[in-house]
Amino acid sequence: MTVRQRTGLWVLLAAVALALAFSWYFRERPATSTRYVPWGRSKVVRDLDLIRADTLRVLVLQDPLVWEERPGAVSGFEFEVLERFARHIGIPIEAVVVDHRDSMYSALQQGLGDVIAAQYAPAPWERHWFGTTKPVMVVRPMVAQVRAEANTVRDAMDGTVHISAWSPFRDGPGVRPVLNGLKEETATPDALLMDVVIGRVRACVVTDATAAHEGTRLSALEFIPLKGKERSIVFAVRNDSPRLKQALDAWLSDPVEERFRTALLDGYLDRRSKPGALRRRSMPIASDSISPYDQEFRKNGQGFGWKWQLLAAMAWKESRFDSTAVSTKGAQGIMQFMPNTAARYGLDTAMAVGDHIRAAKRYITRLDTLWMRAVPDREQRLRFVLASYNAGVGHIIDAQRLAERSGLDPKRWENHVERAVLLLAKPQYYTRPEMKNGYCKGSQVFHYVRDIVSLYEQLTGMARSGAQASSRPKGTGEDEVATPVHPQPADELP
């Protein structure tokens, strides 16, 4: 072999070795790690000393666990943590809302913000762009879907499942191999979850923290665990802000602050103990009676439009048949009238149980008349009547409007308006100009209607089968609904 041939061989071997080295080094990195991105480098020099003389600006994602604005208040787990940090170092803090992930990266590098708070878990190729703090919390993946749509975890995995580009799991290991047909969306995780509620998408990936926080508010959904690996949620800062990162890390590592974050997160994730007796949803029924007040329910169920068992079901749900019950909001008596409504019907706490039941009958009849034109179907109208009894007519009109604007049927309750009423607990919905009545605890309305309808059907089914002695009330046709005692003003009619 000549010298030239040996030299060529060594060059070839060196080139192969170099190619293998580069292949090994970049084997875990996608193509995006090597291409230019406008947010790859900082365009300002702004560390803790300059921030102290100004304001700590936090780039936030609109999300209940990050930052959420409501009339007169701001909340969000991550922002509350950073507020406490800002107080600790004695500087003001400001939230800067960003709607797009890439815009958030650019805003950080341009100095429009100092910290990213966005349920952020950096992908491997993003770590050289920013400095990241110690973990703020740890999350695991789950799938959110409407309860009626699937009975098993496998059902959730077989169809298309959507994932937000903001999700901590968008590039994380474990999620994509588990799910078939995973589709990435630019919508925020919260917006994508709302699309599941109103039926625009079938299912989406969420964190277990979101599932715990929204599980009580969005009662129409179920959350199914996935086997994907957990991810650490962190704050991100510019690489040229080492003192800010050091201060955040030291503060996040403080045992006192760690205990505070655990307690704060428990509050957001509703890990507090639940009340006992009132969580019961089934009624203990003796073979010969429903309640101590069956005679009053029967007497006032005549000419009512529904059977007397509806009044009994409502009384059980409202007060567990306790005529002395007073709620934390001031509702009183066996049918839990609010003081203003009680005064309208001439009630006070000293009056007999029969008077309260009779007033409830009159009020329900009035509500039925109000909804008759907007919801012609009698069975559906009952749901609107019950929802109005619980939350007030105004909130249910708002839910009906929201359902129509969301492509749902405003004349059907199950899976339509009941989904919209859940959204009225979210600031981005109840603060819209067309929503006239503000915040509504939609999950309470959701369960109230479902529980009473279920119990009413149980009680009337027992009567039909002979397990409960009852006589059919007169006047069950729609044409016999009584005239309301106090007609609603025309501008409040549904």
C-alpha positions, 0 to 999 in steps of 0.5 A: 500500500502506497503512502497516498493510499495509507493517508487516504485510508486514515482520512476515510477512517477519521471521517467515519469516526467523526460522523459516528461521534456527531451521530451519537452526540445528537442522537437524542436531539431533534432537527430543531436543536441545530437550526436557528431560532429567534429566541435562542439568545438573550438580547438584553442584560437584565439580572437581579440588580436591575430587576430590584430597581424596577419590577419582576415581570412574569410571563404567564400562561392563562391557566388556573394553576399559573395565573387567572384573573377574575373581577377584583382578584388574581389567582394561580398557584405559580403566580402566588409562589412568585408573589411570595418570592417578590415580597421576600426580596422586596420588589413589585411584581407584574404579570405579562400575559402571553398567548403563544409559546414561541412569543413567550420565549421571544419576550423573555429573551427581549427583556419583556419579562424576567421569568416564565411561569407556564406549567413549563417542563423544558424539552431536552433541546430547550435546556440550552436556551434558558436557565431553569430553576429547581422544580416547583411541582411534579406532574403526571399525565392523564387523559380528560374525556366526557364521562359518557364517551368511554368506559375503559382506559383502552377506549380513551387510547384508541381514538384521537387524543389532543395535546396542547403545545404548552403541555409538559408532556408534548415531548416527554417520554411515555405519552406518545407511545401509550396513545394512538393518534396523538394530535398537537394543538396550539390552544392552551391546555385550559382552552383545550380542556374547555373544548372537551367540555363542550364537545369540540374534541373527544379527549385531551392530555392534561396533568394530574394537577389540572385533573385534581383542580378541575375535577370538582368544577368540571363534573361532566369529565372523567380523568384517566391516568396514563403510564407516562413518566412524571415531569418537573414543572420549573420556572425559566429565566434568561441565561444571562440572569444567573443571580436571579436564578440563584435567588429563586433556587435558594428560596425554592429550596428553603424548607419553610417555603417547601412546606408553604408550597405543599399547603398552597398546592393542596388548596388548589388541588382540593385535597382538603377534607370534605364534609361528611353527612351532606356528601351522601346522595342516596336517600334511606327510604323506609318501606312505608314512607319517604319522610316525616312529612309525606302527608304535607308533600302529598297534600301540596303535590295536587295540581302541581304539574309533577308528582309529589315525590319531586317536592320530597326529592328536592327537600332531601337534597336541600336539607335532608328533611331538616326543617331547622336547617340554615346554610352558610349562605343564609338559606333556611328551612326544609326547602332552603329558601334564601331570605329574599325569596322567602319574604316574597312568599311570606315565609319566616322560620317560625312558619310550619313545614307545610307552608315552606313546602307550599311556597316551594310548589308555587315557586317551582310552578312560577319557574316552569311558566317562565321556561315554558316558551324557551324549553317546550319539552316538558321533561327537559324543562324540569331540568331547567326549573331545578337548575333555576331553583338552585342557582337562580334564573339569571345564571341559567339564562347565561348558561343557555346563551353560552351553550348556543354560542358554543354550538350546543342545543340551548333547549336540552339540558343533559350534555348541552346546557349542563356542560355550559353551566360548568364553564360559568365557574371559569373567569374567561367565560363568566366575564364575557359581556353577554354573560349578565350574572357573573360567576356561577358554581356550575358543578353544584348546579350540575350535580343538583339537577342530576341528583334530584332527577335520579331520586325523583325517578327512583321514588316514582318508580317505587310508587309504580311498582307498589313499593311505595303507596301513593295516589296519582296526583291530579293535574299532571298535564301541561295545560294545567300549570298554574299562573305564577304568583309573582310574574318575572319582569319581561327583560328577565324572561328566558 
